[in-house]
Amino acid sequence: MARTLDPQKHTAKRNQILDAAYQLIYMKGFELMTIQDIIDNLGISKGAFFHYFSSKRELLEGLIERMLNEIEQVLSPIIANPHFTAVEKLERYFYVAQQWKSERKTFLLGILRAWYQDENALLRQKMFNASLKRISPHLATIIRQGNQEGSWSCANPDETVVMLLYLLQGFSDSLAEKLLSPDSSLDATWLSHSVQVYTNAVERVLNAPPASLRILNIVDLQEWITLVHSSALSP
């Protein structure tokens, strides 16, 4: 007789492995962390590990998926708050997301180099598509509210959301490239200019008045510069 899978126990054990990986990434980064490290940390067999994750890459996918779940739980209340205007919701949405990432800088820097390796290009696209499906409805709701309030005039909210998220992904990729650059070419001038360009683009796509939005927090982003200059990303 085939053994019946207990979904709760399966999820709990899978989460234990993800928790162990999370802590090890804080200590040594994703690239230096090995599957054997996780096995030793939890006192499980290799077979037990591979029952939940077929490879280290699948483990990385699991970690990113967990992050998407966590950040969605943090951001959803912003959309549901009836007291915020659309502008407040949009700005808080991006600010809280950025703050959430800043609070996890050590972990994110620990996986960044592996995440942007060529071999993970398809995985990056897969996870970006997954985030589009999660985030798009939230932002489309904000855009429609902004249309009603007269904050902007956006004819096609659903399609516009996709454009906005691709713009943000482009900014994130550029930031990651700077963070991973061996010459530490990330500086306050580049950051300030890039944030301004991105914000201007968002305003134009939404057909919002110039200088009406504050999408990204420069102070939080500058903390990443400090980490780069302190050689936090030295291979």
C-alpha positions, 0 to 999 in steps of 0.5 A: 500500500502506498504511503499517504502523504500528510500535507501539513508534515510535508510543508513543515519539513520543507519549511525547516529546510528553507529555514536552515538554508536562510540562516546559512545564507546569512552566514556564508552566502548562497554560493558557498553554502552546500546541500551538505551544510543543510543536511548537517545542520538539520541532521537529516539524510541526503535522501530526505533533502532530495525528497523536498528539493531536487537540486540547489537551484530548486532550493533557490526557487523555494526561497524566492517563492517564500519571499514573494509570499511574505512580501505579499502578506505585508503589502496586501493591507495597504491595498485594502486600507480605505483611508489611503488615497491612491497616491498614498497607496502607491507610494506606501506600496513601493516604500514598504516593499523597499523597506522589507528588502532593506531589512533583509539586505544580508540575505538578499546580498547572499543570494544576489550573485547566484540569482544573476548567474546566466544559468538562472536566467530562465528561473529569474524570468519564471519568478518574475512572471509569477510576481507579475500575476501576484502584484498586477491586480494590486497595482491595477486596483490602485491605478483605478482608484487614482483615476477616480480621484483625479490623481492621474489619467490612465486609460488602460490600468491592467496593461499599464501595470505590466509596463510599470513592473517591467520598468521597476525590474529594469531599475532593479537589474541595473542596481544589481549590476552595479552592486555586483560590479568589481569596480564598485561603480555604484555611487550616490550620483548614479542612484539619485539620477536613476531614481529620478528617471524611473519616477519620471517614467512612472508619472508619464506612464500614469499620465500623472502631474510631474513631481507628484510621486515619490516612488523610491526612498533614496536613503534606504537605497544609499545603505546598499552603497555603504555595503558595497564600499565596505566590500560586503560583496567581495567574492 
